[in-house]
Amino acid sequence: MLKEIRKWIFRLEVRMRRSFGEDISTPKGRIGAAIHFQLMDHAILRYLWTNEAEIAPGVFRMNQPYPARIRALKKRGINNILNLRGPDTFAHYLYEKKVTEEEGITLWDRKLYARKAPKPERVAAVFEAFDEIPRPFALHCKSGADRAGFASALFLIDQENVPVAEAKKQLSLRFVHQRYTKTGILDHILDTYEKRLNEKGPIPIRDWFATEYDHNAMQKEFDATPMLQR
């Protein structure tokens, strides 16, 4: 009964969240977009908390930047932003797209999920961005905890030759990541890659994703793991 109530509340929240906030071109639309951004996207929590860290020289992870923060990034010399939430029709993306264009910042859109194993092609697109995006740059998701942590770990392993054990620290409570929840799938992926290295020897992480990684099997294995063993 309680589980069904939670599902009903979740569905109601999703419907509410997607019922407005897709217009910043009219006065009425901008009011709705501002409310959506502050309350539905939780921007109000991010004014004093940025969850920012420099993971490598000129590479900064953070949560979703609001317009003034994007302008501040420009003043710091950051001309590229990697958005791990992907393109969207709602306020958070509309604001980011508008302000980056105004400031001459290149916005790189890639889409990852916090609670499910990414398809290989989505990870490949992130690696492609790593190869092409010039430093300094910022990368972000919504809270800066899960997708940003996962991408940061991938960057360190792929671009900086950081050991997996060290790179996995990007997914930690320091950044408000909790591996015992559904977002622990991201830890499980890195744990599996590390185990594969220890058992079979070296393989570049992008090659592992391209040739050995199975996102469906990975998700099924994680879902079958008891919470306290994650």
Steps between C-alpha positions, in 0.01 A plus 500: 500500500775744600698411188199577280451835673864590435461407134186713474676798658795455264276487192314809622828686548617404151175622344523826692865548410427453131188715491681835472841667474560462126483865394731792571390707199198675655448680833249237616725219382801646678309512829411133465854413394647680801269312737580171327875563517498600866258239636475209256869500408605600854710796383415676825729251678793571269558869564726437799595140418679443168655156568798623299846344493796511263561136409797567270677817385233709329218247547223587744202291611192665649123498524264668253615861469243778507543794256713720728735208567537437128602862454743464791652192333557708187685761705722219632596417142278193467367500145366144486238320708425127479134448591440139607122544523463519124289749305153564641190714455480622860623812676835374626616424146331800339682732739832325450469498122404868490773626733779290349410637157496855637840451666667321210534176696484170309244263654573132452188290557537138603238296684568260785267365767564489873297188574555264211793360308576711192495348155849462347430764237420760767830432675680512165349844439639618834846367412475679165427824683803445724718471188368819344408745775779747578602589852402671714150357506223422745287187511174468687184303557214610726641463851861440400498177698439200276532558125764766556687263731480213252617717211779643715621150579488407131698813413769429757539139390487571126677834471723521808596132549381514860459156666140383520510482879595868516258609228211331682532761775311732267196294600493562874308660783725802465295581190173369651511176302347197672599166356240305699216660305412445134784734404736228621478353150773749405729365773418146389614575146836633616538215749439252219758666277755501784432131567547421133841674502610305805389166358588527131747783464494843338239626258431872442171596659350625175589169331339311788180697459506443123577127497419335834253717689133390489274765650200268534700228676668761719167643609352157567802400710480821703125472556548147633760616754362559852524864605748440782736317264521780246 
